[in-house]
Amino acid sequence: MTQFKPIDSIPSTPGKFKSEKSLPYIHRIRIHSSLPKLTLWSFLFLALIFVFFLLLSPPSPPPPPSIASRRSLRSTPWGGPAWERRVRSSARVRSKTALSVLVTGAAGFVGTHVATALKRRGDGVLGIDNFNDYYDVALKNSRKALLDRAGVLVVDGDINDADLLRKLFDVVAFTHVMHLAAQAGVRYAMENPNSYVHSNIAGFVNLLEVCKSANPQPSIVWASSSSVYGLNSKVPFSEKDRTDHPASLYAATKKADEAIAHVYNHIYGLSITGLRFFTVYGPWGRPDMAYFFFTRDILKRRVITVFEGPNHGTVARDFTYIDDIVKGCLAALDTAKKSTGSGGKKRGAAQLRVFNLGNTTPVPVSKLLSILEKLLKVKAKKRVLPLPRNGDVQFTHANISLAYKELGYKPTTNLETGLKKFVKWYLSYYDHKKPSSW
Ligand SMILES: O=C(O)[C@H]1O[C@H](OP(=O)(O)OP(=O)(O)OC[C@H]2O[C@@H](n3ccc(=O)[nH]c3=O)[C@H](O)[C@@H]2O)[C@H](O)[C@@H](O)[C@@H]1O
């Protein structure tokens, strides 16, 4: 019959030293045998040397950071009385009725234009941007210099940094947040999906968490995207349409943001307005967008890929000029009602809105290319390929009647006029710089 043995009386497997509890056993075998005694002491000695070396050896280098973390950790030190004075001064309003706005993604394309426009009309503006390297950081720095000259400070920081955001709200009682920081681009989502989760989901939630606890709570206007309409075939796209078929992770994160906005409005009384931008273009634009790199590649005599739909179908976009988008953003800020919560608690129903900001005139990508050829006076080398299944949709077209009714939004720039302004900027900007990175 097997006798029950208490756990600490069972000899441990040779070579395995576990806890002090096994030591009495070691002591016992030392008394009864000299050979095991020697072996045991040698083993103990070796183990001690091993532990000693483990303690002495320098820590192994950390694994290389993932793209997402590398992009988000970049942040210059903040804080201190001088820094706070600069923050306050940038956010100072010029009249009692002016807004005090925190603009996230301020060194981005839309952010730079919106921040400048707000400042110009007397609002207090503070920017925040993480200056990530998704595209040419030199362009972001040039935009920052532009904002500097306009009197807008851009804090180098990430919207995932809750301490920094809380500090900004401690220093300034922002009345509004214009949230434009995001990982943009539909095709890049297949290369770096985590960066979309990091900026568009985690970053958005972090921002809303800080806003909900701020006293007073700000009103929030943020950039959603036409891409939420995904594979919808009914045109023009209306805010009432369903948005259940996103074609890219980018679109899915923006759709998720709209749901997240609903939650923070419902639970905490935050006033939130989402703006679905339709392919925004113009001076100081994004080098990852087709109109921008088509221009670059035409000038460099490189081959341009133009996508076409099934059966040679047209691929078209409701290209919207930046000045029209800025007007829509300002109108959304001006008509935003106050948030109703305080101390992180809702005190009443709060405003929740979503608007299309498009141009209402879809233009085929082939037409975009021919306008650029005309403006640049260079014939493009092009090859036509079927639209890959990489996040792109075949067409977009905004119904803007709601934005017109509620915001007085009325785009006035057609693609030809807008591209003319873009090309003029492009030629003057890159003539001076000639960067190798773009
Ligand atoms: O409206 C939107 O919601 C989105 O607009 C743009 O996305 P997209 O319209 O795809 O803009 P581009 O990447 O500039 O592409 C414009 C058109 O050019 C086409 N294209 C793109 C690249 C290329 O090499 N060839 C080509 O024909 C695309 O299929 C698309 O029809 C922005 O990149 C997104 O960040 C934004 O959210």
The ligand as an ORCA input file, in Angstrom:
! r2SCAN-3c Opt
* xyz 0 1
  O     -12.541     60.518    -48.026
  C     -11.985     59.838    -47.204
  O     -12.590     59.394    -46.255
  C     -10.541     59.476    -47.335
  O      -9.976     60.201    -48.411
  C      -8.677     59.804    -48.756
  O      -8.730     58.475    -49.257
  P      -8.935     58.286    -50.815
  O     -10.217     58.878    -51.269
  O      -8.734     56.842    -51.100
  O      -7.778     59.206    -51.436
  P      -6.474     58.839    -52.244
  O      -5.666     57.855    -51.538
  O      -5.835     60.122    -52.581
  O      -7.033     58.161    -53.572
  C      -7.812     58.900    -54.468
  C      -8.194     58.063    -55.644
  O      -7.035     57.734    -56.397
  C      -7.008     56.351    -56.683
  N      -5.592     55.915    -56.772
  C      -4.817     55.919    -55.661
  C      -3.502     55.527    -55.736
  C      -2.970     55.134    -56.951
  O      -1.790     54.770    -57.061
  N      -3.777     55.148    -58.044
  C      -5.069     55.526    -57.999
  O      -5.764     55.509    -59.025
  C      -7.772     55.684    -55.573
  O      -8.301     54.473    -55.995
  C      -8.836     56.730    -55.285
  O      -9.916     56.509    -56.114
  C      -7.739     59.869    -47.565
  O      -6.489     59.290    -47.857
  C      -8.329     59.233    -46.330
  O      -7.489     59.487    -45.246
  C      -9.706     59.822    -46.132
  O     -10.314     59.444    -44.994
*
